[in-house]
Amino acid sequence: MTIEIVGPEAEAHLGWIALTDALAAGHALPRAEVADTFLYRGKDTLLTRSAWIDGLGLAIKGATVMPGNPGAGIPMINGAVNLFDDAHGRLEAIVDFHLVTKWKTAGDSLLAARRLARPQARRILIVGAGNVARSMIEAYGAAFPGASFEVWNRTVTAAAALVEALAGRAPVTAVTDLPEAVARAEIIATTTMSSTPVIRGEWLSAGTHLDLIGAYRPDMREADDAVLRRARIFVDARSTTMGHIGELKQPLADGVITPEDVIADFYDLPAGTYARGSDDEITLSKNGGGAHLDLMTAKYILAAWQGR
């Protein structure tokens, strides 16, 4: 029988550390095969992301993006993740799209921070104040107990609203001076969808770790060239970041960095090369997502649901 898993019922059974352990285990398996398709009707989009990992299973994540929906009181993005078993291709579960996306996106960067940030890091800056920012505060709080958070957003009222929403749940403060906040942060997560850099390399202090999350198109960047020059660079997957997202695609094209400057991706975790080398180096991880991460996350959610 196919299992249907929805967010509000399943989320209580999930844990951020357990998810990152599942993601690391997934990258010890054979490299995933992935494929994306896009269909359009004017401004409306149907996106499917597919992945197959030998020994783990198959997933198809389908999403509709219809910008006119909010005007009718309907979410702009809707979808589901279909999970199929590895041995026979049988449909195992239909998992809530928003649940998988939330936990995949934040879990991806949390895995990077667990490997690259200094273990004693406790001052965390979140750049942006949307849903991903809120998820990152939850995720970092699990791995860095006792951490304090600062939130910066171009719209000051949005940062203040996030702080108010998390009152009593996490020590969060809204800030307005971004260069000063960057300089004192030990971990920085960027969750904007900016087409121009918001983080400058000259602001960074030694030992900082950056999780760059928001940019996902070739014309989008959250960090300037100086950040790329100063940092040791890591990615979740070379195949979904280097030639596709402006964060790396533009500096590579301009000769600011070379492909060899990307030290490792998650498939290098078993070899131990996805790691911080010293306390004073600056590390950067680019979160590109990818259907294989949706598959790993959905399989973790299914296992947690079955073991509840």
C-alpha positions in Angstrom: 0.0 0.0 0.0 1.3 3.4 -0.9 1.9 5.7 2.1 0.9 9.4 2.0 3.0 11.6 4.2 1.9 15.2 4.9 4.0 17.9 6.7 2.1 18.7 9.9 1.8 15.0 10.9 5.3 14.0 9.9 7.5 16.9 11.1 7.3 16.0 14.8 9.1 12.8 14.0 12.1 14.4 12.1 15.4 15.6 13.4 18.0 17.8 11.8 21.1 15.9 12.9 19.5 12.5 11.8 18.7 14.1 8.4 22.3 15.2 7.9 23.6 11.8 8.8 21.2 10.3 6.3 22.4 12.7 3.6 26.0 11.8 4.4 25.1 8.1 4.1 23.4 8.6 0.8 26.6 10.1 -0.6 28.5 6.9 0.3 26.2 5.1 -2.3 26.8 5.1 -6.1 26.5 8.5 -7.6 23.0 9.5 -8.5 21.5 9.8 -12.0 19.4 13.0 -12.1 17.3 14.8 -14.7 15.0 17.9 -14.8 12.2 18.8 -17.2 10.3 22.1 -17.6 7.0 22.8 -19.3 5.6 26.3 -19.7 2.2 28.1 -20.2 2.9 31.8 -20.2 4.3 32.6 -16.7 3.2 29.2 -15.3 5.7 26.3 -15.0 5.6 22.6 -14.5 8.9 21.4 -13.1 9.9 17.7 -12.5 13.1 16.7 -10.9 14.0 13.0 -11.0 16.7 11.0 -9.3 17.8 7.3 -9.1 20.4 6.1 -6.6 21.3 2.4 -7.0 20.7 0.8 -3.6 18.4 3.6 -2.3 15.5 4.1 -4.7 13.9 6.5 -7.2 12.1 9.8 -6.8 10.2 12.2 -9.0 9.5 15.6 -7.5 6.8 17.4 -9.4 6.0 21.0 -8.8 3.7 23.6 -10.4 4.7 27.3 -10.1 1.8 29.6 -10.9 2.5 33.3 -10.0 -1.1 34.3 -10.2 -2.2 31.9 -7.5 -1.6 34.2 -4.5 -4.2 36.7 -5.9 -6.8 33.9 -5.5 -5.6 32.9 -2.0 -3.8 29.8 -3.3 -0.1 29.0 -2.8 2.1 29.8 -5.8 4.0 26.5 -5.6 2.3 23.1 -5.2 3.6 19.6 -5.7 4.5 16.2 -4.4 7.4 13.8 -4.2 6.8 10.3 -5.5 9.1 7.6 -4.0 9.7 4.3 -5.7 11.5 1.3 -4.3 14.9 0.4 -5.7 14.3 -3.3 -6.3 11.0 -3.3 -8.2 10.1 0.3 -8.9 6.9 0.1 -6.9 5.4 3.4 -5.6 6.3 3.4 -1.9 5.1 6.8 -0.8 3.8 10.2 -1.8 5.5 12.8 0.4 4.5 16.4 1.0 6.4 18.7 -1.4 6.8 21.6 1.0 8.0 19.2 3.8 10.7 17.7 1.5 11.8 21.1 0.2 12.1 22.6 3.6 14.1 19.8 5.1 16.3 19.2 2.0 17.2 22.9 1.6 18.2 23.5 5.3 19.6 20.0 5.8 21.9 20.4 2.8 23.5 23.5 4.3 23.5 22.1 7.8 25.5 19.1 6.6 28.0 21.5 5.1 28.2 23.6 8.3 28.7 20.4 10.4 31.8 19.6 8.4 33.2 23.1 7.7 32.2 25.5 10.5 34.3 25.6 13.6 32.6 23.4 16.2 32.8 26.2 18.8 31.0 28.7 16.4 28.0 30.3 18.2 27.5 33.7 16.5 25.3 33.1 13.4 24.1 35.6 10.9 21.1 34.9 8.6 20.9 37.2 5.6 17.3 37.2 4.4 14.1 36.8 6.4 11.9 34.3 4.5 10.9 30.7 5.1 14.5 29.4 4.4 15.9 31.8 7.0 13.5 30.4 9.6 14.4 26.8 8.7 18.1 27.6 8.9 17.7 29.0 12.5 16.0 25.7 13.4 18.7 23.6 11.8 21.7 25.5 13.1 20.1 25.5 16.6 20.2 21.7 16.5 23.9 21.5 15.6 25.3 24.5 17.5 23.5 24.5 20.8 23.6 27.9 22.6 24.0 29.8 19.4 22.7 33.3 19.1 21.3 34.6 15.8 21.2 37.9 14.0 19.0 38.5 11.0 19.5 41.2 8.3 17.1 41.9 5.5 16.8 44.7 3.0 13.3 45.2 4.3 13.8 46.0 8.0 10.2 45.2 8.9 10.6 41.6 7.5 13.6 41.0 9.8 11.7 42.3 12.7 8.7 40.1 11.9 10.9 37.0 11.9 12.4 37.9 15.2 8.9 38.4 16.7 7.7 35.1 15.3 10.6 33.3 16.9 10.4 35.1 20.3 10.8 32.6 23.1 12.0 29.8 20.7 15.5 31.1 19.7 17.7 34.0 20.7 17.3 36.1 17.5 18.0 39.8 17.0 17.4 42.0 13.9 20.3 44.1 12.7 20.6 46.9 10.2 24.4 47.3 9.7 25.3 44.4 7.4 29.1 44.9 7.2 29.4 44.9 11.0 27.2 41.9 11.4 29.3 40.0 8.8 32.5 40.9 10.6 31.4 39.5 13.9 29.6 36.3 12.6 31.2 32.9 12.8 28.6 31.3 10.5 26.7 33.1 7.8 23.8 31.8 5.8 22.5 33.8 2.8 18.9 33.1 1.9 18.1 35.8 -0.6 17.3 35.6 -4.3 19.6 38.5 -5.2 21.1 39.0 -8.6 23.9 41.2 -7.2 26.2 40.3 -4.3 25.1 41.2 -0.8 28.2 39.8 1.0 31.6 41.4 0.3 34.9 39.6 1.0 36.5 42.6 2.7 33.9 42.3 5.5 34.7 38.7 6.5 36.7 37.7 9.5 39.2 34.8 9.7 37.5 31.5 10.6 34.1 32.3 9.2 32.0 29.7 7.4 29.4 30.8 4.7 26.5 28.7 3.5 25.3 30.3 0.3 21.7 29.1 -0.4 19.5 31.6 -2.2 21.0 31.9 -5.7 19.8 29.2 -8.1 19.9 30.8 -11.6 22.9 31.8 -13.8 22.1 35.5 -13.2 22.0 35.3 -9.4 24.8 35.9 -6.9 24.9 36.5 -3.1 28.7 36.8 -2.7 31.2 39.0 -4.6 34.5 37.9 -6.2 36.5 38.8 -3.1 34.6 36.2 -1.1 35.4 33.6 -3.7 39.1 34.6 -3.7 39.4 34.5 0.1 37.5 31.3 0.8 38.1 27.6 0.4 35.2 26.6 -1.8 33.0 23.6 -1.4 29.7 22.6 -3.1 27.0 20.0 -2.5 27.4 18.8 -6.1 29.7 20.0 -8.8 27.2 19.0 -11.5 24.4 21.2 -10.2 26.3 24.3 -9.3 29.5 25.1 -11.2 27.9 25.4 -14.7 24.4 26.5 -13.6 24.4 29.0 -10.8 25.9 32.5 -11.1 27.6 32.2 -7.7 30.2 30.0 -9.4 29.4 30.2 -13.1 30.2 33.9 -13.4 33.5 33.8 -11.5 34.6 30.7 -13.4 33.8 32.4 -16.7 35.7 35.6 -15.7 38.7 33.7 -14.5 38.3 34.8 -10.9 38.5 31.1 -9.8 39.2 27.9 -11.7 37.4 24.5 -11.4 40.3 23.3 -9.3 39.4 25.9 -6.7 36.3 23.9 -5.9 37.9 21.5 -3.3 35.1 18.9 -2.8 31.5 18.1 -3.0 29.4 15.8 -0.8 30.5 12.7 -2.8 34.0 13.4 -1.4 32.7 13.0 2.2 33.8 9.4 2.5 37.3 10.4 1.5 37.5 13.0 4.2 38.3 15.9 1.8 35.1 17.8 2.5 36.5 19.3 5.7 37.9 22.5 7.3 41.7 22.6 7.3 42.4 25.2 10.0 40.7 27.4 12.5 41.5 30.7 10.7 40.5 29.8 7.1 37.3 31.0 5.6 35.1 28.3 4.2 32.3 28.6 1.7 29.7 26.0 0.7 27.3 26.6 -2.2 23.9 24.9 -1.8 22.6 23.9 -5.3 19.9 21.5 -4.3 19.3 18.7 -6.8 16.9 15.8 -7.1 19.3 13.3 -5.5 19.0 15.4 -2.3 15.2 15.3 -2.6 15.4 11.5 -2.9 17.7 11.2 0.1 15.5 13.5 2.2 12.3 11.9 1.2 13.7 8.4 2.1 14.7 9.7 5.5 11.2 11.2 6.0 9.6 7.9 5.0 11.9 5.9 7.4 11.1 8.3 10.3 7.4 8.1 9.6 7.5 4.3 9.5 9.4 4.2 12.7 7.3 6.7 14.6 
